[in-house]
Amino acid sequence: MLTYLAKCPGSSCTGVNANSLSWFKIDQSGLISGTVGNGVWGSGLMIQQNNSWTSTIPSTVPAGAYLIRFETIALHSMPAQFYPECAQLQITGGGTREPTSSELVKFPGAYKASDPGVTVDLYTQQAQTQTQYIIPGPPLYGSGLTPTQPSQPPASTAAPPASSPPVQTVAPSPGTVNQYGQCGGIGYSGPTGCVAPFTCNKVNDYYSQCL
């Protein structure tokens, strides 16, 4: 599950060629827990939520006219299947942080047929023990990651179902997990302490995040 933005050069995106724009990723969710061959995925979470997905636009994104690209990548077939949809939107208020050059990509061109997140085979013996999946495309906007580092979705990546408990916040504690990093969840065995001033927030049973 991936969400991109691209700023249009004028006051509107009407008539703009999307191929000429530079896109940056604001949201993503890949393998949440378990293994590649038998795990919990962002797409599964989307299905659980009545086939709906919510992405939050970071408050640091500058105001302006944008195209938004929402995309699902299906890995059950080889090669992978891509299902994008686009729409226009106007961001008001906004911040001042422009995406960096490493965060910007073009469509087509953002993915290669050889990307590990595209060539992964869910049905191999290796997939039954593999616990890391590298989401295709550039690093998340504002994440500070390189394109080859795996990362997890930012806060409010997926809106919880109406029956889910409210998001819980764990008291701050010294730690090593940076902002937007995973700090908890079922099946997670990594560090749980967030660097100051961030705290570990429960997004769902399988994923908690430093915010």
N, C-alpha and C positions, 0 to 999 in steps of 0.2 A: 504494500500500500504506500503510495508516494503522492505528494502534493508539491507543485512548483508554482512560482510566480514569475512573470516577465513584465517589466515596466515598458509601457508604450511611450513613444517620443513626444506625443502631443497631449492634448486634454482629453482625447478619446482613443479607444483602440479600434474603432470602426474603420474598416478598410485596411488595417495594418496586416502585413504578411507575417504570420507567426514564425516562419523560418528565419526571418531577419532579426528576431529578438533574442536577447540573452536571458536564460532562465536560471533561477536559483531555487533550491529545494528547501521548503520550510517544514516538511513533515514526512516521516517515513516510519514504517513498521514492518519488520521482517519476521525472523524467528524469535518468538517471545520466550519460550522455554522448551526444554526437551531436546530432541535430536532432529536433524534435518529430515530424516525418514519417518519420524514418528513424534512430532512436536506440536506445540501450539503456535500458530502463525497469526500475523496481523489480519490476513484475509479471513481466517476462521473467526476472529473476534468481530470483524465486520458482519459476517453472516449471523453470528449470535445476536447482534444488535439490529435485527430486522433489516439486514442488508443496507445499513447506513453507516456513515463515517463522518466524524467531525474533526476538522483541523482548525487550529487557532493561529491567526496571523500574528507574528511577533510584533510587539508595540514599537520596536525599533525600525521597522520597515518604513521608509519615507512615503509620504502621501503622494497620490497620483493615480493615473489610469493604468490598470494592469490587466493582463490575461492570467487566469488561473488554470492550471492543468492538473486534473486529478487522474491518477493512473493506478490500475491494478495489473500486476505482472503474475501470470499464471505459470506455475512451474511443473504442472502435472504432465506436460508434454515436452518433447524435445523436437525442435527448439522451443524456447519459452514463448508464450503468447502475451502480447501487450494490448491492454484495453484502456486507452486514454480518452478523456473528455475535457473540453475547454469551455470557458465562459469569460465574459468581461465583468470587471468590477472596479469600483472607485474606492480607493482607500483615503479616508480623511483623518485629520489629526496627524498621526504617524510620527515617526522618529527621524533620525538623521544618519543611521548606519546603512550605507550603501553596501551591497554584497561585494566581497573581494573577488579578484580575478579567478582564484582557485575554486570559488563557489559557483561560477557562471558556466553554463553550457549552452549549446545550440541543439535544436531538434529539427531534423535528424542529426545525429552525431554524438549525443550524450552517452550512448551505450555502444559497446563493441560486441560482436558475436563471440569473442573469446573471454568476455568478462566472467569471473567465477560465479557471480550472482545470476548469470544467464545460462551458463553451461551446467549448473549443478543438476545431478541426477538423483531424484528422491528414492529411486528403487534399487540402489546398489547396497551391498553389504556395508560399505564405508558410511553410507548415509545413516545407518542405524546407530552409529556411535558418534557421528560428527555433530558437534554442539555449536558451531559458529557458522553464520551465514553472512556474507558481505553483500549488503544491499547495493545494487547498481547505481551509477550516477555520481555526482559530485558530493562532497561533504555537506551536511546540513548547514544552512545559513546560521552563522553565529556560533557554530559548535567548536571551531578551532581544530577539527580533525583533518587529516589528509584523506584524499579520495579512497585509499586502500584500507583505511581503518573501519571496522564495523561500528555501527552506532545504532542508537535506539531512538524512538520518537520523542519529541518534546511534550511538554505538559498538554493535556487535553487533546492528545492525538485522536483518541476515540472517546466519544461520549458514552458513559456507562448507561446500561438499560435502566428504565424507570425503577425496577425492583432492586437495583444495586444499592449498597450502602454508600453514603457520601464519602468523598475523598478524605482520607485521614492524614494528618501530619505528625511525623515523629519528631520528638524534641531534638534540637540541633546537637550535634556532637562532632568533635574534631575528627577529621578523616581525610581521605585522599581522592574521593570521587568528585569530579568537576561538575559544573552546572550541566544539566540535561543527561548526566550519566546515570546508569542503572544502579540502584542501591538496595534492592530487595525484590521479593516475589517468590512464588512457589517454584522450586527447582533452581533458584539462583544461589550460588555459593561464593560470589565475589565479595569485595569490600562493601560495607554498609554505611560508613561514615562519610558525610559530605564536607567538602572544604567550606570554610566560613565565607560568606554568611548564609550559605544554602542549607536547606533541610531536606530530609528524605520524605517524599510525598507518595502515598499509595494511589496509583492510577487504577489498578485492578488487582485481583488476587495473584496475577502472574508478573506484575511489573510495578515497581516503585522507582521514583526518579528524583534526583537532586534538583531543587528549584529554589 
